[in-house]
C-alpha cells in the first residue's frame, strides 16, 4: 500500500470546539453534512475552494495559493474578491470556527475525528497495512474494503481548477493501489475465481495498467485457465507495443515464463507445520513414549507453551492442561509425548498415575497421594491418613520444586483437584474422556481424530513405506475406515505388519464391511470395541437409549430438533441427554445445536441398538419419526417459498408437525444446513415402508438440487429411490422419483439422460393417475424439447402442463410453465407473443406474493425483452431476478442470470460490462452444466474480442469448442465459425 497520501490533520492544539456533527467528503462529489443533513456548498468554484482547504491538512492557504488552485495561470480580474466571497459564503453555512482567516489566507480547523472521508480512508488503509504485515489477511482485506467503500464515484467530481485535477489524479492512483493490494490479498486467500470477474472489468477500464494485468494472469492461472492467462500476456504485449512502443515490464515477463513452466510456487501458499521438538528420554515415572509418535504438531506446540508458562520468569500460578476426547483418540500418547519433551523444564521430577476413570472402579485420590508422597521422598510414617491432610502435605512438599504431574484417564474434576500442585513452577497434564469444565483455571484441549495426512503417516510408520507406497489408495481407504482414530489405525496397521502375506487391499476389503469392522479392529489386548464399551457401560439408562437410537440415523451430523424427533422427547430433555453424551466423549458437538458421532462410535452405537434396544420395533419407529420431521419441515418451507403451489397438498401425511419459520431466511438456513442429513434420511427409507415419504421429502427439498448445493448427493439419492420403487412396482413413487431425477439432470445439462427419465416419469405418473407428477413431467419434457431445438413439441408439452396445473388449481405451477412457454415462442421467432406470455405469468405470480419463482418470471421476461432489443427494460428485470435468486440462495440460477445480463450488454454493444457479467457467471456456475459453460465462454470471447483482447478471446472459444464437442455438436459448429478467421490470422 505504498503511496498512501497523508491524511488531513485539521485539529490544532488549543482548539476549543470540535464540531463532531459536521462531515465532509472529497472522495466523490465535494459535499458536507451536519447531523446527516446535507449542507449547501455552493457553486463549482466555491466547492473547489472548500476542497483545496480540506486537502491542506489544516494548514493555511494564502489567497494567492487559492487563486492559483482555482484558476491556474489565467485568473479573472476579480479573482481575489471572488475568493473572499466564496470564503464568506462557506463560513455562513459551516459551524463557527471551522473556516478561519489567518495571515491573509484561510484554513479549515477543528474538525472531529473521521469528519473527512479521506482521513477515514487513510486511517483504514494504515490499519490494513498493519494487519497485513502481521499476517492477518482476513482482517486486512475487510478493512481495506471499508477504505475503498469511502469512494463515491470520481474523486472531486465536478470540481474545476488545476489543483482539483492534480488531486483527482493523485487520489485515483492511490485508490487503484489500494484496490491492487486488496486483490493481491484476495489471491493470497484463494479467491481466484471470484477475482477474475473484477479484474476483467478493471483491465478493460485501465488497459495500460500492468499490475492489474499481472494479477489477472495469476488469478486465471490459479483458476486452472492457463491458456487464458497466457492470452492476457499476449494481449498486453501487443497493446503496449501499439500504444506506447514498449515491452511489458520484467515482472510481467517473468510471470509469463513461470506460467509456461507451470512453476509450482505460483500455487496457493501454504505454511508447513513445524515438526514437534523431541527431548532425550530421562528416567522418571512417565511411561515410555511411543517410538512412532506421528503428527499432532499444533497440539504439541499448544501444550508445550502452557507448560513453559509454568516455569518462566513471570510464572505466578501452577499450569494445568486438560485433554478430552473419545476413547482411542490418543490422549495418553500425546500427553506422554509432551511430558517427555518438557522434562528438562521440570528437573525436580515427573509424576504419573493412571486414574482408571473409564473403568468400573477408578483410583481413589488418597491412594494416589500416598504413592506420590513416597515418590517425592516422604516416609510412610509421615504420610497422614485423611485425604485433606495428604493433599496439604503434598502441596507443601512440592513448594519450591519444579515438578510435572501427569494425571491420566481421569474420571472427573473432583477426582483431579486434590492431586494438583499448588504453587508456581509446577504443572499438571490431565487426560479424560470428560471435558474438565469444572476444573478452575485449566487450559482445556479437545483432541479430535487425526487428519488424513497424519493418519496415513502413522499407518506408514508401522506397516512400512514399501508396502504402503505400492498401494497408497488402499492405505487411504484403510485409515478412512478407521475413522482416522489413532487406536484403530494402530490396530489395523499392527495386524497388517504381522501378516506378511496380506496386501493393504486385503485389509481394506475386510474393513469395508461395516457390520464386521469393529470385530476386525482388534489385535492382542487392543480392541476398539472394548474401548467404547467402557464408556457405554457408565451411562444412565436414558443416556444409553439416546446413544443407541441416535446412532441409527445416517448423515454427517444431526440437529437438536431432529434428535428430539428420533428420541420422541421434548427439545429441552433431548439437549440435556446429548450434552451429557458430549461430556462423556461418546458424541461430539459439531456446532451450537448440532451433534455428530465418530464413524466407529456410530457403528458401535448401532451394534448396541441391535443388541439392547427393546422392543425391536423401536429402531424402525425412531427412523420413521425423524423422516416425518424432515418431510413436515421441508414441506412447510416449500409452501413458504412457493405460495400457490399445490404440491404440498399431494404429499404423504406425517405424524410429526415439523418446524415452522417466521421468515424465509431462517427457513433456507435450515434447509441448506440440514441438506446432507435430510438426503441421508431419504436413502434410509429405500426398501422400507417409508419409501413414499422418502420420495416426497426428496421432491419438497428440490431446492437442494437447483441451487447446486447438494446436487451430487441429491442425484445419487434420487437414483436409489427410483431403483427401489421400480423393484416394488410402485408407479406413483417411481414417477415422482424420476421427476426429481429429471430436474437434477437438467440442472447439470445432461439432456439426453434427462429426456429418458422425463419420458418414464410421465408414463409412470399417468399409470398412477398422479396429476402433480404428470404436470411437472410434461413441463420438464417441454424444456428438454427446447434444448433439442424441437420448439413446436416443447410448445405443445408446455400447453399440456398448463392445462394440468390449471385443472389442479396450481397457479404457481401454471405461471412457471408460462415462463417456459414464453421461451418456446421466443425460439420460434414470435418475440411479441413471448413478451406477452411472460408478463401474464409474472402477473399471476405477483398476485401470490413475493415468491422465489418471481425470479424465473423476471428472467424469462428479460430474455424476451433482450430479443425485442429493449435492453434497458431487460436489464431491469434481470436485476430483479438476481436479487430474488440471491435472497433464496439459488447460486446456479444467479450465475445463469449473469449470463443473460451479459447477453443483453453484448446486444447493446457494451462489451466491458458483458465481459464482467460473463466472468461472474463462470465464477458462480450455471444451470445446464458444461453446455451452459460453453455458452458463457463463447459470449465472453465475443466481448473480449470487441475489447481488442483477441488472444484471450481465442482461448475462450477453444475451451468452449472442447465442451461443445463433448455435449452439443450444433453449437460446436458456431464456435468453429468464430475461430476460423482468428486461427487463420
Order of alpha helices (4+ residues) and beta strands (2+ residues): beta-beta-beta-beta-alpha-beta-alpha-alpha-beta-beta-alpha-alpha-beta-alpha-alpha-alpha-alpha-alpha-alpha-beta-alpha-beta-alpha-alpha-beta-alpha-beta-beta-alpha-alpha-alpha-alpha-alpha-alpha-beta-beta-alpha-alpha-beta-alpha-alpha-beta-beta-alpha-alpha-alpha-alpha-alpha-alpha-alpha-alpha-alpha-alpha-alpha-alpha-alpha-alpha-alpha-alpha-alpha-alpha-alpha
